[in-house]
Amino acid sequence: MKYIIVFLALVLQGCLSTTVAPKIEYRINPNAKSKELKIDGCKDKSLKIAQAFSSNALLSQNMYYAQGEMMRYIYSASKWSKTPNRAITSEFLKLIRDTNLFKSVQTSKSRSRSNIILEINIEDFMQYFDKYSNKSYVNVVVNLSLINARGNSVFASQTFKRKVDVEVLDASGGVNGLNKALAKVLLDTNEWLGEVCK
């Protein structure tokens, strides 16, 4: 009887001590190299960047992918280190500060008043597979609106779209593609702001 109790205790201990592999965390890090723009049209204006609007999927650390025309899944062993919504907003902030187009660039949490508000609407930021999982691509679609803070009127708006084929058909390949596509959108934004501020 004593041996049976010891055996059962060891079996139960083994069941309770099974470990679950930790999820791999991926960062949104597009490495977009913004260039300083020698344009004076916005030099006397302050800009505040509002927290991006997005679907609920981009407000969590879960990594989603789509397959075929209707199915969406979660990568079970991978997640974002920071929610895409926050990370993308942060990337726009860094890029626009580096352009040196505005007198100052602030986050939405700043108490300072600004002349212009930048609204970011992330319409798509996802990896897609065909229904047989033989091919994959990422799609990034971002709409930007510049709003006059005094009258709350939009004076410039633009939608940027970038699609990049994925070479490695897994989460890491998707992250690599999303970073490349986002970098292109950020550089497109750089050029657009330069035109607006002329």
N, C-alpha and C positions, 0 to 999 in steps of 0.2 A: 504494500500500500504506500509505503514511504517513497519507493522508487517511482511509482505512478504519479504522485504529487509533484516530485521534482521534475519528471519528464513534462508534465502538463505546464508547469511554471516556465520551463525553458521554451516550450513551443509558443506559449502566450507572449513571452518576452520578445521572441523573434518576430512575431506578428506585429507587435506594437512598435518595434524599433525600425520598421522598414522606412527608408528615406525616399522622398520625392526629389527628383533632380531639379535644381533651381532653374528658373527661366533665364534665358539669355536676354540681356537688356541691350537694346540698340538706340543709338542717338541720331537725332536729325542734325546733321552737320554738313551743310552743302559746300562749305569753303568757297563761297562766291566772293571774288576779289573786286570790291567796289572801287571805282576810281573817283578821286576828288574832281568835281566839276567846277570850272571857272565861269560860273554864271551868276549874275547879281540880282536877277529878278525876284528871288525869294529871300534875299539876305536879311531883310528887315522883318521877316515873318517867323513866328514860332509855330512849331508843328507838334501836335499831340497824337500819338498812335493809339487808337482804341484797341481793346482786346478783340481778337478776330472772332467773327461769327463762323460757326461751322455746325455740322451734324453732331449728334451725341456721340457717335463712334470716335470722333477726333477729340472728344473731351475726356477720354479714358486712356489708360496705358495699354489696353489690348491692341494687338496687331491684327487687323482684318485683311482678308483678300477675297476677291470675287472670282467665281468660276462659272463659265457659260454666261447666259443672259440674265439669270434670276437668282443664283445662289451666292450667299455670302457666308464665310467661315472665319474662325479665329485661329491663329497659330497658337497651338497649345504650349509650346516650349519656348516661345519668344514674346517679348513685350517691349514697349517704348520706355526709355529711362525717364522721359518727361512727356506729358501729353502732347500730341502733335499740335493742337491748338495753341498752347503756350509756347512751344518751341518755335513754331513758324512765326508767331508774332514777334518773338525775340530776334529772329533772323532779320525780319524787316527793319526792326529798330536799329540793329547794328549796321545794316547796309546803308540806311538813309543817313545815319549820323556820319558815316564815312564819306558821303558825297559832299558834305560841308555846304549844302545848298541853302540851309535854313539857319536863322540866328540861333535857334535851339531846337532840340528834338527831345520830347519827354514821353514817358509812359502814361498810360491811362490813369495810373494811381497818383500821378503828380498833382499837387494842389494848385500849381501855377496855371494861370490862364494862357490860352494859346489863340493865335489868329486862325489856324487851320487845324482841322481834325482829319486824320486819315482813317477811313473805315476799310477793314479787310474782311472779305467774305470768301472763305475757303469752300469752293463748290465741289472739288474732288481732290482726293489725295489718297490713292489706293493702288494696289497691285492687282492685275487682272490675269486670269488664265483662260485659255480656251477650254471647251468642255472635256477634252481628253487630257488636259494638263501637259500638252506638248509644247506650247508656246506661252510666253508671258510678256506683259508690258506694264508700265506704270503710267498713270495719268495724273497730272497736276493742273487744276484749274482754279485760278484766284481772280476775284474781281476787286478792284481798288476804287475808292471814291474819295476825292478831296472835297471837304465841306468847309464852307465859310462859317466860322464859329459864331459870328455875330448874328447872321440871319438864318443859320442852319440850312443853307442852300448848297447843292452840289454844283461845283463849277468845273470839275473834270472827273471823268470816270473811264476806266479801261479794264477789259478782261484779258488775262494772260493764260494761254494754254500751252502745255508742253507734254508730249508723249515720248517715252523712251523705252526701247525694247530691253528686256531683262535677259542677261546671259546665263545666270545661274538660277535655276527654277526652284528657289526656296526663299525663306525669309531674308537671309543675308543678301541675296540677289535683288529682292524687292527693295530693301533699304538702300542699297547702292544706287538703284535706278531712281528712287524717289529723291535722293540727295542730288543726283545729277539734274533731274527735271526741275527741282526747286531752285538750284543754282541758276539755271537758265531763266526762270521766271524772275528771280531777283535782279539779274542783269538787265532783263527787259524793263523792269521797274525803274532801274537806274536811268536808262535812256529816256523813258517816258517822263519821269520827273524833270529831267534836264530840258525836255521840250516844253513842258508846262511852265517852267520857271524862266523861260527866255523872255 
